[in-house]
């Protein structure tokens, strides 16, 4: 959600803080601000560039805190932007999360004569800490947090002790960065890569006192904790554009490499098997399950729907897929042979995390498919698989989604071969998966056909996506990308549902994108395209390259390579991602930073 960043060291802090915010901008970009002790906070509405323009010359301090905001409580204004000060104006706070009981806390502070400037819950926490501050910032912060209900990742600094910052976490990520010229605090390790790869992840209920040369991790009750630094796998180049116009474009074109990284050391093509060290200890439990419940939000949920098709079709494993935002409240009728698998790019998605905690309370086996090493869900699940997709900076998920689908293929091979999937079929899947990066590299060498149709379809206000079987969730995902990146109103349906209401929307101004690979429901999808054309709706079909007759059916066709059916959803996804990207560019939009969105939803 919001991005927070702090530094205490020997360098001039303000340029360091600004650079940190630029890396974190994908987490929110409604407004931003920095605070360096000895100066008033500097804030601006909009992107980080607006804030940078207001900092005429570097501030002289060597410590400070910074924030880039995705608005929850209060509109995106300078007054509501962070950092927030206490009543003395000498203690500053940045906050990611939601303070649920801020109203009652605020009422108590108002009764004590404390005045507020903003509409935010975060300012309440800053003022509360200020009332408790007697020269010991950690004690004041710890005591204030004992009164708080909700989620937070915070950094606090006081003007009379500029060489110390205090940070704390409950439900919102916090990571410390340890460097030779000072120490850092961030809501995401990607912002630390320019300075260090040595990090410490805080868990819920943990705080840290950080200075230039030292750090101390404690519980919110004051108990000292021993935590060893970990090394981040990524490097700074992986979060830079490397010559691409946008991060979204770069990340789509990284898909072949992402698949290679996801399958590296995990695929045994000759045996038709997969090796996943993170779950192999429980393969016997997975094969004996009565039910696997996959939970996710947004694109991750759609990846889970594709995963259900793979696991049921090829591994014979009963699967349900639930939205994390709903499963966490569900009355589950479970047995001891139920497991819950969370799928999440960030590993911090609040609703997915709550779902996992709910499952653990019921003593269910929990697993994770997570991209960020050291993230909360990665730590709290019993077993799991890392994607190794690298950092994804654009808000719209592209390469991480592809990596998630790839992991489900690996899981299907792992479980399927234990449950009766033949070696012959397993080998076909594994060999095609091993060749998939090469196949997609070749495909991505020329995307002119997608650019061409993007120019045509960019002028429509509405759009519909349809598919069947494993391509139904790919239609959902294509619709989501179009909404996110272009602001075109987009719907998505299973092809067989058209006549059950949604076809009423179609006319010459409502184009339909149909996913029509040559598979066992091909003729059904052709019938759907004909139904659409009968209502005069423009038709754009994604078809496999072996289809010689499809051009006579559709207005426009994007051809994709034909691969094993379990892999076809992966291949079909890529042109939909590119279509959204090129339409967004054609409309002159910031495709990396869609309005109202943030990359990681760490608040509920």
N, C-alpha and C positions, 0 to 999 in steps of 0.2 A: 504494500500500500504506500505509505509515505516513505521517503528516504531520509535517514539521519546519518550524520557524520561528525566525528570529533577528532581533534588532534591536540597533542601536547608534546612539545619537543624543542628543538633548537632553530627551526626554520621559521620564517615569517608565515604566520598561519593563514592569512586570508587567501592567498593564491592556492594553497593546499586544500582549503575548504571548498573553494570554487571548483577545483578539478574533481574533488570527490563528489560534489553535487552533480556535475555534468555526467559522471558515470552512473549515478543513481537516478537520473532524471526519468528513466522509464518507470520508476516506482510511483511517480506522481509529478505533475507539472502544472498544477493550478497556480502555484505561487512558491516563492522560495525566500530564504533569509539566512544571514549569518550573524554571529555574535562573537566579538573578540573583547575580552575584559579590558575595561578602560574606555570603551566606545559604546555608543548606543547601537542597538540592533539595526541592521540594514535589511530592508525587505522590498520585494517587488512582486507584482502579480504577473503571471505568465511564465515563460521559460526562463532558464538560468541566464540566458543572454541579457534579459531585462535587469536581472540583479547585478550582473557584472558591469553594466553601464553605469550603475549608481555608485560603484566603488571606484572613485576617480584615481586614488593612489592606494597602494597596499597599506593596510593597517599595521602598526608596528609590533603588535603582540605576537608571541610565539605559541599561543594556544587559542582554542575557540571551538564553537559548535555550529552546525549548519543543518538545514532542513529543506527538503523539497516536498511539496504538499499535494496530496490527493484529498480533496475536501470531503469531510464527513459532517462534522458539526460546524455550521457557519459557512457562508459563501466564500469563494476565493477572492479575498480582499487583502490589502496590506495589513489592516488591523488584525485580521484572523490568521495571517501568516505567522509562522514560527521564525525565530525563537520568541518565547514569551518570558516576561520578567516577573519577579515577585514585586510586592508593594514598595520595596526600597529601591528598586531599579538596579540592583547590584547582583542579583542571582538570576541566571537564565536557564531555560529548559527547552529541549526539543523532544517531541513525543510522536511515536507511531503506535496507533491503537485506538481504543475507545474506552473512556472511563464511564462505566454504566451508572454509577451513583453520583455523577458530577453535580446534578441539580441539588441534592441534599447537602453535599459538601459546600457548594456555592452559597446556599442559604445560610449555613452556619458561619461562613466567612463574612458574608454581607452583614450579618448581625454584629460582627466584631468590628465593623467599620471598614472592611476591605473593599476597595472599588475595582471594578472590572472594565476593560476596554473592549474585549472581543466577545464573540458568540461561542467560543470554543470550549470544549471540555478540558483541553490541554492547559489553558491559562489557569483553570481552577487548581490543577496539580502544581503548577509553578507557584501560585500564591500560597497554597497549603504548605509546601516545603519551606517557603519563606517565613511563614509564621513559626515554624519549628526550628529554624536555623539559629544556632547559638555559637557558631564558629566551627562546628564539625559537620561538614556537608554530608558525609555518609550517614551519620546518625539521623540527621534531619530527613534525608531522603527515605531511609529505612522506616522511620516512624510514620512518615506520610503515607508510604505505600501500604502500611498495615491497615490504613483506613479506607483504602481504595478497593473498589470492586470493578473488574473489567480486564482489559488487555493493555499491555504497554511494552514498548521498548523505548527507553528514555536515556538522555544524556543531560547532566546538570553540571554547571560550572558557576563559581562565585568570583566576583571581582577581587575580593581581598585574599583569595588563594588561587591565582590564575594557573599555577603549576599542577593543579589536580583537577581531574574530571571524574565524576561518578556516573556509572551507567547501571541499568537494571533491566531485567526482562521478565515478562509474563505474557506469553502468547504471541509476542512479536519478536522477530529475530534480532539478535545482537551478536556481533563477532568482534573480537579484539584483534588488532594487527600490531605485531611487534617488529620494530625496525631499529636501525642503528642511530638514527637521528630523531628518535621520538616514538611515541606509541599512538595508536589510532583506535577509534571505535566506529563501527559502521553497521548498517542494517543489512549489508550484503557484502560478501567477500570480494566481489568483482571490483568494488571501489578501492580495494586495498592493493590490487595487483601492481599498480605503478610504484608502490613503496615496499611491499614485502609479500612473501608467500607464507610466512609463519603466522598462524592464527590460532585463536582460542574461541570456541563457540560456547556461549553461555546457554544454560538450560533454564527452563521456567523456574522462578523463585531464586535466581542467582543475581548477584550484583558484582560490580568490580570497582575498585579504586585505582585509577590509572594516572601515572605521572610520566615524566620524560624517560626515566631510566628504570621504572619498575611498574608492576601491577600486582594487585591482590584480589583474588576472587573469594567472595563470601556468600553465604545464604542471606536471605532477607532478615533472618533472625540474628545475623552477626557471626555465624560459625564460619571459620576459615576453611576453605576448600582447596584441594590440590588438583590442578588441571594442567596437563601437559600440552604444549603447542602441537598443532597439526600442520601439515604442508598442503597448500592448495594446489590442485593439479593444473589449473588453467594458467595461461600467461597473458600479459597485457595485450599482445597482438590479437588474441582471440576475441577481444571485446572492441577492437577498432575496425573501421569499415574496409580497410585494405583495398581502396580504389573503387569500391561499389558506391553507388549514389545513395543508397539507404541500407540500414542494417537489415531490414526485412528482405531486401533483394539478396544481400550477402548470405543470409541464413538459409534462404531457399536453395541457393547454389551450393551451399555446403552439405546438402542432403547426402550425396554419395559418400563423402568423407564421414558424415555422422553415422551412416549405416555401417561403414567399415569399423568405426570405433565401437559401435554397439555390439557387433558380432565378434570382434577380435578376441581370440583365445576361447571363444564360447561355442564355436560351431565345428562339428565333425562331419563334413559332407560325406566321406566314404562310408561312415556308419549310419548316416541318417539320424544323428543325435545332436543334442545340445548339452553343453556343460555350463551350469550356472552355480558357481560356488556359494552364492548367497542364499540359495534355497535347497541345495542338494541334500542337506541334512534332514529335510522334512519331505522329501519326495514321496516316501511311503505314506505319510499323512495326507499329502495332496491327492495322491491317486485313490485314496480311500474315502475322500470327501463325499458327503451327500449333497453339499452345496458350497460353491465359492461365490462370495459376494464381492463384486468390484465396486469401489466407490471413487468418485472423482467429480470435478466441477468443470464446466466449460468444455474446452477441447479435450481435456483429460477424460471427461465423462464419455465423449464420443469415441475416444480411443478404446475405452472399456467396452463399448458396444461392439466395436469390431473384434476386440479380444474375445468377447462372448461367442461370437460366430466361430472364431478359430478353434477355441477350446472345446466347444460343443461338437462342431462338425468333424474335427480331426482327432480330438483326444477323448471324446465321449464323457466330458466332465460337465455336470450340471452347473450352470452359471446364472447369476442374477447381476444386474448392473443398477446401481442406485446413485442418485445425486447426493453428494456429500451434505448439501444443505438441507436435505430431507431425511436421509438415513439416520442422522444423528438424533432425530426426534422419534424415530420409528420404534414401535413395540415389536421386537424381533421374536419370532417363533423359531428359535435355534436349537440345535443339538450339538453334541460334542464333535460331530463331524462336519461342522461349518467353519469356514475360515473367511477372513475379510482381507481383501487386497486393496490398498490405497494407491492410486496413481496420481502423481503430481509433479510438475516440472520443478517448482521452487522447493518443495518439501516443507513449506510453511503455510499452505492454504488452510485458512482457519476452519472451515466447515469439514474439510477432509480430515484434518487433525482431530477435531471433535468426534468424528465418526470412528476413528481408530481408537480413541480413548473410551468411547462407548463400547466398542467390541471387546476391549481388554477388560472392562468391568464385568463383562459376561464370560470372561475366561476363554475367549475365542482365540484361535491362532491368528496372528496378524502379519501381513506381508506388505512390502512397499515396492513400488517402481518409481524411483526418484532420480532426478538429475543432479541435485546439489548435494555433494558429499558433506556430511556433518550437519545437515539440516534437521529440524526437529522430528519430522516424520521418519527420516532415515534412522534416527537414533531410537525412536520409540516403538517402531515395529519390531516384531520378533526376528523376522528374516526378510531379505529383499534383494533387489537387483538395482544397480546403478545404471543409468542410461549412457553416461559418458558422451553426451551430446555437446558438451561445452556450454559456455554462457550464451544465453539467448537474450538479446538486448531489446529488439523490437517488441512492442507490447503484444501483437498478434503472434501466437505460437505457430511456428512452421516446422523447423527442424526438430524441435523437441517432440512434437506430435508424431512425426515420422519415426523418431527413435522409439517412442512408446509402442507404436504398432510393431516395430521390429522386435522389441522385447517380447511382445505377445506371441510372435512366431516362434521365438526361442523357447518360451514357456510351453507352447503347444507341442513342440518337438520333445522337450524334456518329459512332459507328463504323458503325451500321446504314445511314445514308444514303450512306456511302462503299462499302458492300458490297451494295447492291441494295435496301434498304428504300425503298419508293416514297414520293414526295413526298406523295401522298394519305394513306397510312398514317401517315407521319411527322407530317403536319399534324394528323391526328386525335389522335395521342398528345400532341403539343405543346400543342394547344388545351385538351385535357382537363387536362393538367398545369397550365397557366396558371390554369384555373378551380378547381383542387383546393383551394386555401386557402379560397375562398368556400364551396365545398361542405362542407368540414369545419367551418367556423365555424357554418354553419347546423345541422349535425348536433350539434355540441357545445352548442347552446343548451338542449337538454333531454336529460339522461342519466338520467331517472327510471326508465326501463325497466331499465337496467343496475343501478341501485341496488336495485331490487326483486328481481331474480334473485340479486344478490349476497347479500342477506339469506338467501335460501333455500339457496344452495349453500355458504355459510360454515360450515355445520355438518357437512359431509362430511369424512372423513379422506383420501379418495383421489379422484383425478380423472384423466380421460384426454382428450387433445386429438387430433383427427384432421383431415386435409385431403388434398388431392391436387394434383399439379402445383405451381404456384407457391405454393399454400396449405399444402403440407406443411411447409416451413420456418416458416411463420407459426404452424402448430400447435406446432412445436418452441419457438418464441419465446413463445407463450402459456403453454405448460407451464412454461417457465423462469421467467416472471414470477410465475406462481402459486406455484411453489416458493420463489422468492426472498422474496416479499413476505408470504405467508400461512403458509408452512411446511406447506401441504397437500402430501401426496405426489402428484405429478403425472407422468404419462407422456405421450408424444406419438408418434404413428405416422402413416405414410402410410395412407390409408384402405384401400388394397388389401392391406395387411399384416395386417389384423385377424385373418383366418382362419389366419394363419401363427403363431399362438401367443398373441398378446396378448389375444384375446377370452376366453381362459380366466379372466382376472381379473374379468370383469364380472359384477355382480349388482345388486340393488336399492340397494346402498350405494356403488356405484362409478359416478358420473355421467360422461357423455361430452359434451365440447364439440366440436361438429362444424362445420367451416367449409364452407358449402354455397352459394357464389355461383352465379348463373345463368350457367354457362359450359359448355364442351364436355365436362366430366366431371360435370355436375350429376346425371344419372341414376345414375351410379356412386355418387356420394355419398349420394343418397337410399337406395340399396340398403344402404349401410353403416349409415345411421341405422336402417333397418328391422332389420338384424342386431343392432344394439345393443338396440333395444326388445324384440326377441325374448328377450333375456337379462335383461329387466326393469330394465336400467340406465336411470336418468333421462337425458333428452336435452335439451341446450341447444344450439340451432342459431344460428349467425350466418349470415344470409341477406340477399340483396339486396332492396331495397324493391319490386322488380317481381314478387316471388314471392308469388302470391296463394294458393297451395295448401300452403305449407310448414307453416302453423300446424296443419293436420290431421295432420301427420307427427310433429312434435316436441312435447315437453312444454312447452318454453319457447323463445321466439324473440327474438333481437335483430336488428332490421333495420338495414342500413347502405345508404348511397347506392350506386347502380350507376354505375360509371365504366368507362373503357376497361380491358380485361382486364389490361394491363400495370400499371395503377395500382390494380387491385382489392386486391392484397395490402397496399398502404399503408392503404387505407380499412378493411380487415378487421382490421388490427392495433389500431386505436384502441379498439374496444370490449373487446378482450382486455386491454389495458393498464388500462382503467377497471374491468373486472371484478376483476382482481387487486387494484387499489387499494381498491375498495369492500369486497371481502371482507376485506382486511387491516384496514381501519378497523373493520368490523363485529366483528372478532375482538379489537379493542383493541390492535393491534400498532403498533410504530413503523415505519411503511411506508418512511420515508426511510432508516432505519438497520437493515436486517435483521441478525440475529445472524450472527456468524462471517464476515461479508463486508466487503469494502472496495471502493471505487470503481475505483481504478486498480491493476491487478495488475502491479507493477513488480519483483517477485521471482519466481523460477522455482520 
